[in-house]
Amino acid sequence: MKRLSISYDGRLTWLLDGDIVGPTRTFGSLAETVACARELTQAAPAIIELRVSGFYACVQQEQGWPRRIHAPDRAA
């Protein structure tokens, strides 16, 4: 099972890290970060640690990543 870490740096940047990622990657949105993580793992089973402003969640994804980690942006 792959292990990934997604965190928010508090300065409008999302960080993706983990063995499969290589050097830490940066993104402008959570959606972009999750999409890259999914692509890098080829949607294989994974454990994703999510850290945002003191909040911590651990999401276990099965093959195909059926669990949503974020909601799409809504048009104002």
N, CA, C and O atoms as a Maestro MAE file, in Angstrom:
{
 s_m_m2io_version
 :::
 2.0.0
}

f_m_ct {
 s_m_title
 :::
 protein
 m_atom[304] {
  # First column is atom index #
  i_m_mmod_type
  r_m_x_coord
  r_m_y_coord
  r_m_z_coord
  i_m_residue_number
  s_m_chain_name
  s_m_pdb_residue_name
  s_m_pdb_atom_name
  i_m_atomic_number
  :::
  1 25 0.846 -1.176 0.000 1 A "MET " " N  " 7
  2 3 0.000 0.000 0.000 1 A "MET " " CA " 6
  3 2 0.895 1.245 0.000 1 A "MET " " C  " 6
  4 15 1.850 1.332 0.772 1 A "MET " " O  " 8
  5 25 0.580 2.189 -0.860 2 A "LYS " " N  " 7
  6 3 1.336 3.438 -0.967 2 A "LYS " " CA " 6
  7 2 0.999 4.346 0.215 2 A "LYS " " C  " 6
  8 15 -0.112 4.293 0.743 2 A "LYS " " O  " 8
  9 25 1.951 5.173 0.626 3 A "ARG " " N  " 7
  10 3 1.737 6.160 1.693 3 A "ARG " " CA " 6
  11 2 2.077 7.536 1.147 3 A "ARG " " C  " 6
  12 15 3.144 7.748 0.570 3 A "ARG " " O  " 8
  13 25 1.146 8.470 1.342 4 A "LEU " " N  " 7
  14 3 1.324 9.836 0.861 4 A "LEU " " CA " 6
  15 2 0.991 10.820 1.968 4 A "LEU " " C  " 6
  16 15 0.232 10.511 2.886 4 A "LEU " " O  " 8
  17 25 1.563 11.996 1.871 5 A "SER " " N  " 7
  18 3 1.268 13.062 2.815 5 A "SER " " CA " 6
  19 2 0.877 14.309 2.025 5 A "SER " " C  " 6
  20 15 1.594 14.742 1.123 5 A "SER " " O  " 8
  21 25 -0.271 14.872 2.381 6 A "ILE " " N  " 7
  22 3 -0.724 16.125 1.777 6 A "ILE " " CA " 6
  23 2 -0.860 17.127 2.912 6 A "ILE " " C  " 6
  24 15 -1.502 16.845 3.924 6 A "ILE " " O  " 8
  25 25 -0.257 18.292 2.742 7 A "SER " " N  " 7
  26 3 -0.358 19.311 3.784 7 A "SER " " CA " 6
  27 2 -0.508 20.689 3.150 7 A "SER " " C  " 6
  28 15 -0.145 20.922 1.997 7 A "SER " " O  " 8
  29 25 -1.058 21.586 3.956 8 A "TYR " " N  " 7
  30 3 -1.251 22.974 3.531 8 A "TYR " " CA " 6
  31 2 -0.271 23.822 4.316 8 A "TYR " " C  " 6
  32 15 -0.219 23.726 5.542 8 A "TYR " " O  " 8
  33 25 0.505 24.649 3.637 9 A "ASP " " N  " 7
  34 3 1.548 25.407 4.318 9 A "ASP " " CA " 6
  35 2 1.069 26.735 4.893 9 A "ASP " " C  " 6
  36 15 1.859 27.472 5.483 9 A "ASP " " O  " 8
  37 25 -0.210 27.050 4.729 10 A "GLY " " N  " 7
  38 3 -0.742 28.307 5.259 10 A "GLY " " CA " 6
  39 2 -0.460 29.515 4.381 10 A "GLY " " C  " 6
  40 15 -0.834 30.635 4.731 10 A "GLY " " O  " 8
  41 25 0.193 29.304 3.247 11 A "ARG " " N  " 7
  42 3 0.528 30.407 2.335 11 A "ARG " " CA " 6
  43 2 0.013 30.120 0.933 11 A "ARG " " C  " 6
  44 15 0.679 30.429 -0.056 11 A "ARG " " O  " 8
  45 25 -1.165 29.533 0.850 12 A "LEU " " N  " 7
  46 3 -1.823 29.221 -0.420 12 A "LEU " " CA " 6
  47 2 -1.107 28.127 -1.214 12 A "LEU " " C  " 6
  48 15 -1.280 28.043 -2.430 12 A "LEU " " O  " 8
  49 25 -0.313 27.292 -0.554 13 A "THR " " N  " 7
  50 3 0.399 26.228 -1.237 13 A "THR " " CA " 6
  51 2 0.104 24.886 -0.576 13 A "THR " " C  " 6
  52 15 0.175 24.748 0.646 13 A "THR " " O  " 8
  53 25 -0.225 23.909 -1.401 14 A "TRP " " N  " 7
  54 3 -0.434 22.533 -0.946 14 A "TRP " " CA " 6
  55 2 0.818 21.734 -1.279 14 A "TRP " " C  " 6
  56 15 1.398 21.901 -2.352 14 A "TRP " " O  " 8
  57 25 1.237 20.864 -0.362 15 A "LEU " " N  " 7
  58 3 2.453 20.078 -0.527 15 A "LEU " " CA " 6
  59 2 2.111 18.601 -0.603 15 A "LEU " " C  " 6
  60 15 1.279 18.109 0.160 15 A "LEU " " O  " 8
  61 25 2.746 17.901 -1.514 16 A "LEU " " N  " 7
  62 3 2.568 16.455 -1.675 16 A "LEU " " CA " 6
  63 2 3.914 15.791 -1.464 16 A "LEU " " C  " 6
  64 15 4.910 16.158 -2.088 16 A "LEU " " O  " 8
  65 25 3.929 14.803 -0.570 17 A "ASP " " N  " 7
  66 3 5.169 14.116 -0.247 17 A "ASP " " CA " 6
  67 2 4.895 12.626 -0.080 17 A "ASP " " C  " 6
  68 15 3.757 12.215 0.146 17 A "ASP " " O  " 8
  69 25 5.938 11.832 -0.193 18 A "GLY " " N  " 7
  70 3 5.828 10.390 -0.024 18 A "GLY " " CA " 6
  71 2 6.865 9.692 -0.874 18 A "GLY " " C  " 6
  72 15 7.444 10.300 -1.774 18 A "GLY " " O  " 8
  73 25 7.104 8.427 -0.600 19 A "ASP " " N  " 7
  74 3 8.133 7.679 -1.316 19 A "ASP " " CA " 6
  75 2 7.939 7.701 -2.828 19 A "ASP " " C  " 6
  76 15 8.908 7.846 -3.573 19 A "ASP " " O  " 8
  77 25 6.716 7.561 -3.282 20 A "ILE " " N  " 7
  78 3 6.439 7.501 -4.716 20 A "ILE " " CA " 6
  79 2 6.538 8.878 -5.383 20 A "ILE " " C  " 6
  80 15 6.655 8.973 -6.605 20 A "ILE " " O  " 8
  81 25 6.489 9.937 -4.579 21 A "VAL " " N  " 7
  82 3 6.460 11.308 -5.101 21 A "VAL " " CA " 6
  83 2 7.836 11.803 -5.515 21 A "VAL " " C  " 6
  84 15 7.951 12.579 -6.463 21 A "VAL " " O  " 8
  85 25 8.884 11.366 -4.820 22 A "GLY " " N  " 7
  86 3 10.213 11.925 -5.045 22 A "GLY " " CA " 6
  87 2 10.310 13.221 -4.266 22 A "GLY " " C  " 6
  88 15 9.802 13.300 -3.148 22 A "GLY " " O  " 8
  89 25 10.956 14.250 -4.831 23 A "PRO " " N  " 7
  90 3 11.018 15.530 -4.126 23 A "PRO " " CA " 6
  91 2 9.603 16.068 -3.884 23 A "PRO " " C  " 6
  92 15 8.698 15.844 -4.687 23 A "PRO " " O  " 8
  93 25 9.428 16.775 -2.775 24 A "THR " " N  " 7
  94 3 8.125 17.344 -2.452 24 A "THR " " CA " 6
  95 2 7.624 18.195 -3.615 24 A "THR " " C  " 6
  96 15 8.373 18.984 -4.191 24 A "THR " " O  " 8
  97 25 6.350 18.023 -3.950 25 A "ARG " " N  " 7
  98 3 5.734 18.794 -5.041 25 A "ARG " " CA " 6
  99 2 4.778 19.817 -4.441 25 A "ARG " " C  " 6
  100 15 4.175 19.578 -3.395 25 A "ARG " " O  " 8
  101 25 4.647 20.952 -5.110 26 A "THR " " N  " 7
  102 3 3.757 22.008 -4.627 26 A "THR " " CA " 6
  103 2 2.644 22.267 -5.642 26 A "THR " " C  " 6
  104 15 2.831 22.129 -6.851 26 A "THR " " O  " 8
  105 25 1.465 22.653 -5.103 27 A "PHE " " N  " 7
  106 3 0.288 22.899 -5.931 27 A "PHE " " CA " 6
  107 2 -0.488 24.085 -5.386 27 A "PHE " " C  " 6
  108 15 -0.323 24.468 -4.228 27 A "PHE " " O  " 8
  109 25 -1.327 24.659 -6.220 28 A "GLY " " N  " 7
  110 3 -2.143 25.797 -5.827 28 A "GLY " " CA " 6
  111 2 -3.482 25.425 -5.244 28 A "GLY " " C  " 6
  112 15 -4.172 26.286 -4.697 28 A "GLY " " O  " 8
  113 25 -3.880 24.147 -5.344 29 A "SER " " N  " 7
  114 3 -5.170 23.735 -4.798 29 A "SER " " CA " 6
  115 2 -5.115 22.286 -4.314 29 A "SER " " C  " 6
  116 15 -4.273 21.498 -4.743 29 A "SER " " O  " 8
  117 25 -6.028 21.966 -3.422 30 A "LEU " " N  " 7
  118 3 -6.128 20.590 -2.942 30 A "LEU " " CA " 6
  119 2 -6.532 19.659 -4.084 30 A "LEU " " C  " 6
  120 15 -6.042 18.533 -4.171 30 A "LEU " " O  " 8
  121 25 -7.416 20.122 -4.952 31 A "ALA " " N  " 7
  122 3 -7.863 19.301 -6.078 31 A "ALA " " CA " 6
  123 2 -6.686 18.887 -6.966 31 A "ALA " " C  " 6
  124 15 -6.588 17.725 -7.359 31 A "ALA " " O  " 8
  125 25 -5.801 19.824 -7.282 32 A "GLU " " N  " 7
  126 3 -4.620 19.514 -8.100 32 A "GLU " " CA " 6
  127 2 -3.705 18.519 -7.387 32 A "GLU " " C  " 6
  128 15 -3.146 17.617 -8.010 32 A "GLU " " O  " 8
  129 25 -3.563 18.696 -6.073 33 A "THR " " N  " 7
  130 3 -2.690 17.827 -5.285 33 A "THR " " CA " 6
  131 2 -3.215 16.398 -5.287 33 A "THR " " C  " 6
  132 15 -2.453 15.456 -5.504 33 A "THR " " O  " 8
  133 25 -4.508 16.233 -5.048 34 A "VAL " " N  " 7
  134 3 -5.114 14.893 -5.030 34 A "VAL " " CA " 6
  135 2 -5.043 14.257 -6.412 34 A "VAL " " C  " 6
  136 15 -4.774 13.062 -6.531 34 A "VAL " " O  " 8
  137 25 -5.282 15.044 -7.453 35 A "ALA " " N  " 7
  138 3 -5.221 14.506 -8.824 35 A "ALA " " CA " 6
  139 2 -3.815 13.991 -9.137 35 A "ALA " " C  " 6
  140 15 -3.672 12.931 -9.746 35 A "ALA " " O  " 8
  141 25 -2.791 14.716 -8.734 36 A "CYS " " N  " 7
  142 3 -1.415 14.276 -8.969 36 A "CYS " " CA " 6
  143 2 -1.113 13.016 -8.167 36 A "CYS " " C  " 6
  144 15 -0.501 12.084 -8.688 36 A "CYS " " O  " 8
  145 25 -1.531 12.977 -6.918 37 A "ALA " " N  " 7
  146 3 -1.300 11.805 -6.069 37 A "ALA " " CA " 6
  147 2 -1.967 10.577 -6.672 37 A "ALA " " C  " 6
  148 15 -1.383 9.494 -6.709 37 A "ALA " " O  " 8
  149 25 -3.184 10.755 -7.140 38 A "ARG " " N  " 7
  150 3 -3.933 9.644 -7.750 38 A "ARG " " CA " 6
  151 2 -3.210 9.146 -9.004 38 A "ARG " " C  " 6
  152 15 -3.094 7.941 -9.227 38 A "ARG " " O  " 8
  153 25 -2.731 10.079 -9.809 39 A "GLU " " N  " 7
  154 3 -2.017 9.715 -11.038 39 A "GLU " " CA " 6
  155 2 -0.700 9.002 -10.717 39 A "GLU " " C  " 6
  156 15 -0.382 7.988 -11.338 39 A "GLU " " O  " 8
  157 25 0.061 9.519 -9.763 40 A "LEU " " N  " 7
  158 3 1.349 8.917 -9.410 40 A "LEU " " CA " 6
  159 2 1.195 7.490 -8.885 40 A "LEU " " C  " 6
  160 15 2.047 6.638 -9.134 40 A "LEU " " O  " 8
  161 25 0.111 7.236 -8.162 41 A "THR " " N  " 7
  162 3 -0.120 5.897 -7.605 41 A "THR " " CA " 6
  163 2 -0.896 5.009 -8.569 41 A "THR " " C  " 6
  164 15 -1.079 3.819 -8.311 41 A "THR " " O  " 8
  165 25 -1.349 5.580 -9.668 42 A "GLN " " N  " 7
  166 3 -2.210 4.881 -10.628 42 A "GLN " " CA " 6
  167 2 -3.462 4.370 -9.919 42 A "GLN " " C  " 6
  168 15 -3.970 3.290 -10.220 42 A "GLN " " O  " 8
  169 25 -3.947 5.174 -8.972 43 A "ALA " " N  " 7
  170 3 -5.153 4.894 -8.181 43 A "ALA " " CA " 6
  171 2 -5.077 3.556 -7.449 43 A "ALA " " C  " 6
  172 15 -6.094 2.909 -7.198 43 A "ALA " " O  " 8
  173 25 -3.846 3.154 -7.111 44 A "ALA " " N  " 7
  174 3 -3.639 1.926 -6.336 44 A "ALA " " CA " 6
  175 2 -4.001 2.196 -4.871 44 A "ALA " " C  " 6
  176 15 -4.058 3.355 -4.458 44 A "ALA " " O  " 8
  177 25 -4.241 1.163 -4.094 45 A "PRO " " N  " 7
  178 3 -4.539 1.363 -2.671 45 A "PRO " " CA " 6
  179 2 -3.469 2.235 -2.011 45 A "PRO " " C  " 6
  180 15 -2.273 2.063 -2.246 45 A "PRO " " O  " 8
  181 25 -3.928 3.173 -1.180 46 A "ALA " " N  " 7
  182 3 -3.009 4.129 -0.558 46 A "ALA " " CA " 6
  183 2 -3.550 4.608 0.782 46 A "ALA " " C  " 6
  184 15 -4.755 4.604 1.032 46 A "ALA " " O  " 8
  185 25 -2.627 5.016 1.623 47 A "ILE " " N  " 7
  186 3 -2.968 5.711 2.861 47 A "ILE " " CA " 6
  187 2 -2.496 7.143 2.676 47 A "ILE " " C  " 6
  188 15 -1.329 7.390 2.374 47 A "ILE " " O  " 8
  189 25 -3.416 8.084 2.861 48 A "ILE " " N  " 7
  190 3 -3.108 9.492 2.663 48 A "ILE " " CA " 6
  191 2 -3.265 10.218 3.985 48 A "ILE " " C  " 6
  192 15 -4.338 10.199 4.589 48 A "ILE " " O  " 8
  193 25 -2.192 10.858 4.435 49 A "GLU " " N  " 7
  194 3 -2.251 11.695 5.621 49 A "GLU " " CA " 6
  195 2 -2.488 13.115 5.158 49 A "GLU " " C  " 6
  196 15 -1.767 13.622 4.299 49 A "GLU " " O  " 8
  197 25 -3.497 13.760 5.723 50 A "LEU " " N  " 7
  198 3 -3.881 15.120 5.345 50 A "LEU " " CA " 6
  199 2 -3.726 16.018 6.569 50 A "LEU " " C  " 6
  200 15 -4.312 15.761 7.621 50 A "LEU " " O  " 8
  201 25 -2.927 17.076 6.417 51 A "ARG " " N  " 7
  202 3 -2.680 18.013 7.517 51 A "ARG " " CA " 6
  203 2 -2.988 19.436 7.058 51 A "ARG " " C  " 6
  204 15 -2.451 19.921 6.062 51 A "ARG " " O  " 8
  205 25 -3.878 20.096 7.823 52 A "VAL " " N  " 7
  206 3 -4.251 21.475 7.501 52 A "VAL " " CA " 6
  207 2 -4.459 22.233 8.808 52 A "VAL " " C  " 6
  208 15 -5.370 21.905 9.568 52 A "VAL " " O  " 8
  209 25 -3.637 23.231 9.081 53 A "SER " " N  " 7
  210 3 -3.789 24.114 10.247 53 A "SER " " CA " 6
  211 2 -4.100 23.359 11.541 53 A "SER " " C  " 6
  212 15 -5.064 23.694 12.229 53 A "SER " " O  " 8
  213 25 -3.321 22.375 11.873 54 A "GLY " " N  " 7
  214 3 -3.522 21.614 13.100 54 A "GLY " " CA " 6
  215 2 -4.528 20.481 12.984 54 A "GLY " " C  " 6
  216 15 -4.640 19.667 13.900 54 A "GLY " " O  " 8
  217 25 -5.256 20.410 11.886 55 A "PHE " " N  " 7
  218 3 -6.205 19.319 11.638 55 A "PHE " " CA " 6
  219 2 -5.452 18.176 10.978 55 A "PHE " " C  " 6
  220 15 -4.635 18.396 10.084 55 A "PHE " " O  " 8
  221 25 -5.729 16.954 11.421 56 A "TYR " " N  " 7
  222 3 -5.086 15.770 10.851 56 A "TYR " " CA " 6
  223 2 -6.145 14.738 10.522 56 A "TYR " " C  " 6
  224 15 -7.020 14.455 11.340 56 A "TYR " " O  " 8
  225 25 -6.066 14.177 9.326 57 A "ALA " " N  " 7
  226 3 -6.966 13.088 8.940 57 A "ALA " " CA " 6
  227 2 -6.151 12.056 8.179 57 A "ALA " " C  " 6
  228 15 -5.190 12.393 7.487 57 A "ALA " " O  " 8
  229 25 -6.535 10.820 8.312 58 A "CYS " " N  " 7
  230 3 -5.892 9.734 7.591 58 A "CYS " " CA " 6
  231 2 -6.977 9.064 6.744 58 A "CYS " " C  " 6
  232 15 -7.983 8.590 7.271 58 A "CYS " " O  " 8
  233 25 -6.764 9.033 5.445 59 A "VAL " " N  " 7
  234 3 -7.735 8.467 4.516 59 A "VAL " " CA " 6
  235 2 -7.128 7.232 3.870 59 A "VAL " " C  " 6
  236 15 -6.050 7.298 3.279 59 A "VAL " " O  " 8
  237 25 -7.820 6.113 3.983 60 A "GLN " " N  " 7
  238 3 -7.355 4.893 3.320 60 A "GLN " " CA " 6
  239 2 -8.157 4.720 2.045 60 A "GLN " " C  " 6
  240 15 -9.375 4.543 2.077 60 A "GLN " " O  " 8
  241 25 -7.453 4.775 0.921 61 A "GLN " " N  " 7
  242 3 -8.096 4.622 -0.380 61 A "GLN " " CA " 6
  243 2 -7.925 3.184 -0.865 61 A "GLN " " C  " 6
  244 15 -6.836 2.614 -0.797 61 A "GLN " " O  " 8
  245 25 -9.005 2.620 -1.349 62 A "GLU " " N  " 7
  246 3 -8.964 1.307 -1.983 62 A "GLU " " CA " 6
  247 2 -8.638 1.499 -3.462 62 A "GLU " " C  " 6
  248 15 -8.564 2.630 -3.944 62 A "GLU " " O  " 8
  249 25 -8.445 0.410 -4.169 63 A "GLN " " N  " 7
  250 3 -8.176 0.477 -5.602 63 A "GLN " " CA " 6
  251 2 -9.212 1.360 -6.292 63 A "GLN " " C  " 6
  252 15 -10.414 1.192 -6.085 63 A "GLN " " O  " 8
  253 25 -8.745 2.298 -7.108 64 A "GLY " " N  " 7
  254 3 -9.626 3.205 -7.823 64 A "GLY " " CA " 6
  255 2 -9.938 4.488 -7.066 64 A "GLY " " C  " 6
  256 15 -10.545 5.400 -7.627 64 A "GLY " " O  " 8
  257 25 -9.537 4.573 -5.816 65 A "TRP " " N  " 7
  258 3 -9.732 5.750 -4.967 65 A "TRP " " CA " 6
  259 2 -11.201 6.195 -4.930 65 A "TRP " " C  " 6
  260 15 -11.523 7.283 -5.406 65 A "TRP " " O  " 8
  261 25 -12.082 5.377 -4.380 66 A "PRO " " N  " 7
  262 3 -13.506 5.717 -4.362 66 A "PRO " " CA " 6
  263 2 -13.896 6.805 -3.358 66 A "PRO " " C  " 6
  264 15 -14.979 7.378 -3.479 66 A "PRO " " O  " 8
  265 25 -13.054 7.103 -2.382 67 A "ARG " " N  " 7
  266 3 -13.403 8.111 -1.366 67 A "ARG " " CA " 6
  267 2 -12.971 9.498 -1.810 67 A "ARG " " C  " 6
  268 15 -11.837 9.706 -2.242 67 A "ARG " " O  " 8
  269 25 -13.897 10.444 -1.695 68 A "ARG " " N  " 7
  270 3 -13.578 11.839 -2.049 68 A "ARG " " CA " 6
  271 2 -12.851 12.498 -0.888 68 A "ARG " " C  " 6
  272 15 -13.236 12.325 0.269 68 A "ARG " " O  " 8
  273 25 -11.821 13.238 -1.187 69 A "ILE " " N  " 7
  274 3 -11.071 13.972 -0.175 69 A "ILE " " CA " 6
  275 2 -11.453 15.441 -0.196 69 A "ILE " " C  " 6
  276 15 -11.236 16.148 0.788 69 A "ILE " " O  " 8
  277 25 -12.009 15.908 -1.284 70 A "HIS " " N  " 7
  278 3 -12.371 17.309 -1.424 70 A "HIS " " CA " 6
  279 2 -13.641 17.424 -2.262 70 A "HIS " " C  " 6
  280 15 -14.019 16.500 -2.981 70 A "HIS " " O  " 8
  281 25 -14.278 18.567 -2.150 71 A "ALA " " N  " 7
  282 3 -15.442 18.869 -2.984 71 A "ALA " " CA " 6
  283 2 -14.987 19.808 -4.090 71 A "ALA " " C  " 6
  284 15 -14.084 20.618 -3.881 71 A "ALA " " O  " 8
  285 25 -15.592 19.714 -5.249 72 A "PRO " " N  " 7
  286 3 -15.204 20.627 -6.331 72 A "PRO " " CA " 6
  287 2 -15.535 22.061 -5.974 72 A "PRO " " C  " 6
  288 15 -16.463 22.327 -5.210 72 A "PRO " " O  " 8
  289 25 -14.756 22.996 -6.540 73 A "ASP " " N  " 7
  290 3 -15.036 24.418 -6.340 73 A "ASP " " CA " 6
  291 2 -16.389 24.738 -6.933 73 A "ASP " " C  " 6
  292 15 -16.751 24.237 -7.998 73 A "ASP " " O  " 8
  293 25 -17.132 25.576 -6.236 74 A "ARG " " N  " 7
  294 3 -18.446 26.001 -6.740 74 A "ARG " " CA " 6
  295 2 -18.339 27.392 -7.336 74 A "ARG " " C  " 6
  296 15 -17.645 28.258 -6.803 74 A "ARG " " O  " 8
  297 25 -19.021 27.593 -8.425 75 A "ALA " " N  " 7
  298 3 -19.042 28.926 -9.050 75 A "ALA " " CA " 6
  299 2 -19.866 29.857 -8.181 75 A "ALA " " C  " 6
  300 15 -20.916 29.470 -7.668 75 A "ALA " " O  " 8
  301 25 -19.399 31.064 -8.017 76 A "ALA " " N  " 7
  302 3 -20.115 32.032 -7.162 76 A "ALA " " CA " 6
  303 2 -21.317 32.592 -7.861 76 A "ALA " " C  " 6
  304 15 -22.034 33.417 -7.294 76 A "ALA " " O  " 8
  :::
 }
 m_bond[303] {
  # First column is bond index #
  i_m_from
  i_m_to
  i_m_order
  :::
  1 1 2 1
  2 2 3 1
  3 3 4 2
  4 3 5 1
  5 5 6 1
  6 6 7 1
  7 7 8 2
  8 7 9 1
  9 9 10 1
  10 10 11 1
  11 11 12 2
  12 11 13 1
  13 13 14 1
  14 14 15 1
  15 15 16 2
  16 15 17 1
  17 17 18 1
  18 18 19 1
  19 19 20 2
  20 19 21 1
  21 21 22 1
  22 22 23 1
  23 23 24 2
  24 23 25 1
  25 25 26 1
  26 26 27 1
  27 27 28 2
  28 27 29 1
  29 29 30 1
  30 30 31 1
  31 31 32 2
  32 31 33 1
  33 33 34 1
  34 34 35 1
  35 35 36 2
  36 35 37 1
  37 37 38 1
  38 38 39 1
  39 39 40 2
  40 39 41 1
  41 41 42 1
  42 42 43 1
  43 43 44 2
  44 43 45 1
  45 45 46 1
  46 46 47 1
  47 47 48 2
  48 47 49 1
  49 49 50 1
  50 50 51 1
  51 51 52 2
  52 51 53 1
  53 53 54 1
  54 54 55 1
  55 55 56 2
  56 55 57 1
  57 57 58 1
  58 58 59 1
  59 59 60 2
  60 59 61 1
  61 61 62 1
  62 62 63 1
  63 63 64 2
  64 63 65 1
  65 65 66 1
  66 66 67 1
  67 67 68 2
  68 67 69 1
  69 69 70 1
  70 70 71 1
  71 71 72 2
  72 71 73 1
  73 73 74 1
  74 74 75 1
  75 75 76 2
  76 75 77 1
  77 77 78 1
  78 78 79 1
  79 79 80 2
  80 79 81 1
  81 81 82 1
  82 82 83 1
  83 83 84 2
  84 83 85 1
  85 85 86 1
  86 86 87 1
  87 87 88 2
  88 87 89 1
  89 89 90 1
  90 90 91 1
  91 91 92 2
  92 91 93 1
  93 93 94 1
  94 94 95 1
  95 95 96 2
  96 95 97 1
  97 97 98 1
  98 98 99 1
  99 99 100 2
  100 99 101 1
  101 101 102 1
  102 102 103 1
  103 103 104 2
  104 103 105 1
  105 105 106 1
  106 106 107 1
  107 107 108 2
  108 107 109 1
  109 109 110 1
  110 110 111 1
  111 111 112 2
  112 111 113 1
  113 113 114 1
  114 114 115 1
  115 115 116 2
  116 115 117 1
  117 117 118 1
  118 118 119 1
  119 119 120 2
  120 119 121 1
  121 121 122 1
  122 122 123 1
  123 123 124 2
  124 123 125 1
  125 125 126 1
  126 126 127 1
  127 127 128 2
  128 127 129 1
  129 129 130 1
  130 130 131 1
  131 131 132 2
  132 131 133 1
  133 133 134 1
  134 134 135 1
  135 135 136 2
  136 135 137 1
  137 137 138 1
  138 138 139 1
  139 139 140 2
  140 139 141 1
  141 141 142 1
  142 142 143 1
  143 143 144 2
  144 143 145 1
  145 145 146 1
  146 146 147 1
  147 147 148 2
  148 147 149 1
  149 149 150 1
  150 150 151 1
  151 151 152 2
  152 151 153 1
  153 153 154 1
  154 154 155 1
  155 155 156 2
  156 155 157 1
  157 157 158 1
  158 158 159 1
  159 159 160 2
  160 159 161 1
  161 161 162 1
  162 162 163 1
  163 163 164 2
  164 163 165 1
  165 165 166 1
  166 166 167 1
  167 167 168 2
  168 167 169 1
  169 169 170 1
  170 170 171 1
  171 171 172 2
  172 171 173 1
  173 173 174 1
  174 174 175 1
  175 175 176 2
  176 175 177 1
  177 177 178 1
  178 178 179 1
  179 179 180 2
  180 179 181 1
  181 181 182 1
  182 182 183 1
  183 183 184 2
  184 183 185 1
  185 185 186 1
  186 186 187 1
  187 187 188 2
  188 187 189 1
  189 189 190 1
  190 190 191 1
  191 191 192 2
  192 191 193 1
  193 193 194 1
  194 194 195 1
  195 195 196 2
  196 195 197 1
  197 197 198 1
  198 198 199 1
  199 199 200 2
  200 199 201 1
  201 201 202 1
  202 202 203 1
  203 203 204 2
  204 203 205 1
  205 205 206 1
  206 206 207 1
  207 207 208 2
  208 207 209 1
  209 209 210 1
  210 210 211 1
  211 211 212 2
  212 211 213 1
  213 213 214 1
  214 214 215 1
  215 215 216 2
  216 215 217 1
  217 217 218 1
  218 218 219 1
  219 219 220 2
  220 219 221 1
  221 221 222 1
  222 222 223 1
  223 223 224 2
  224 223 225 1
  225 225 226 1
  226 226 227 1
  227 227 228 2
  228 227 229 1
  229 229 230 1
  230 230 231 1
  231 231 232 2
  232 231 233 1
  233 233 234 1
  234 234 235 1
  235 235 236 2
  236 235 237 1
  237 237 238 1
  238 238 239 1
  239 239 240 2
  240 239 241 1
  241 241 242 1
  242 242 243 1
  243 243 244 2
  244 243 245 1
  245 245 246 1
  246 246 247 1
  247 247 248 2
  248 247 249 1
  249 249 250 1
  250 250 251 1
  251 251 252 2
  252 251 253 1
  253 253 254 1
  254 254 255 1
  255 255 256 2
  256 255 257 1
  257 257 258 1
  258 258 259 1
  259 259 260 2
  260 259 261 1
  261 261 262 1
  262 262 263 1
  263 263 264 2
  264 263 265 1
  265 265 266 1
  266 266 267 1
  267 267 268 2
  268 267 269 1
  269 269 270 1
  270 270 271 1
  271 271 272 2
  272 271 273 1
  273 273 274 1
  274 274 275 1
  275 275 276 2
  276 275 277 1
  277 277 278 1
  278 278 279 1
  279 279 280 2
  280 279 281 1
  281 281 282 1
  282 282 283 1
  283 283 284 2
  284 283 285 1
  285 285 286 1
  286 286 287 1
  287 287 288 2
  288 287 289 1
  289 289 290 1
  290 290 291 1
  291 291 292 2
  292 291 293 1
  293 293 294 1
  294 294 295 1
  295 295 296 2
  296 295 297 1
  297 297 298 1
  298 298 299 1
  299 299 300 2
  300 299 301 1
  301 301 302 1
  302 302 303 1
  303 303 304 2
  :::
 }
}
